[in-house]
Amino acid sequence: MNDILNNIHPGEVLQEEFLLPMSISAYKLSKEIHIPQTRISQIVKGHRRITADTALRLAAFFGTSPQFWLGLQDDYDLEEQVNVLKDELKSIIRITA
């Protein structure tokens, strides 16, 4: 049994928790928040990060905070890096005062 959870990209949250329940297409969202449709599609597919610009626009549209979107992105990025660096991080000896 694998107890490790998959790292969830913010685009998956956008798709599953906002777009699908609200019946909003990526195209409609892109038009409403004034960005290219390809940017939303790439975010939803997990191929693009959520930037501060996009976070501000998503927050204005959905009534969330930009910190919500950037927090999802930061959490995702940190977990990705932990997976890449886990052996190297284990080898670092903590300084003691």
N, C-alpha and C positions, 0 to 999 in steps of 0.2 A: 504494500500500500504506500502510495506516494503522498506525503503530508505537505509537500511544497506547493504553494499556490502559484499560479501563473502571474507574471507581472502584467498588470492591466494597463494598456495604453489609454491616455485621456480620450482619444478618439473613440474607443469602445464605449466609454462612459457617455460621451456626447451622443453616440448613436443609440445605445440601449436605454439610457435614462432620460433622454430629452427628445431626440428626433422621432424615434419610433412611437413612444407613448403619445406624443403630441401630433403625430401624423404630419411631420414637417420634413420635406425633402432637403437634401444637401443643397440643391439648386435654389430652393426658396430661401433657405437660411442665408446662403451667400448673397442673394439679392437684398435681403432685409438688412444685413449688416455691412453691405457695401464692400465685399471682397470677392476675388475670383472664385468661381465654383470649384476649380481645381484645388484650391487651398483647403477647402472643407473636405473634399473627397480624399485628399492625401492625408489629412488628419484622421478622418474616420477609418481609413485603411491602415493607420499606424505608420505611415511613411513620412510624416511631418510632425514637428513639434508644435505645441501651442505657444506662441510668442506673447509678449506683453500686449502688443497691438490686438491680436486675436482675442486674448483674454478680456480686454476691455470691451470689445465688441460683443462677445458672447455674454458677458455680465450684463451689459445694457439691454440686450435682447431678452435674456431669460430671467432677469431680475435676481441674479446671483452676484457674488463679488468677483472681481478679477483674481483675488487671492485664491478663490476656490479652484479656478482653472489652472493657475500657475502652480498651486500646491499639488494638484494631480500630476502635472508635468514634472515637477521637482521630485515627487515620490517615485515616479516611473524612472526618471533619469538616474536617481541614486541607486535604485534596485538593479538597474542594468549595469551600472559601474561596479556594484558589489559583486555581481556575478562574474564580471570580467577580472576584477582584481582580488578575488577572495583569497587565493593562495599567497599573493604578495602582501595583502593586509595582515594575514595571520603571522607573517614573518617579522612584522614591525614590533619592536619592543617598546612598551609604554615608558615614558620618562617618569622617574620618581623624584620627588623633591626632597 
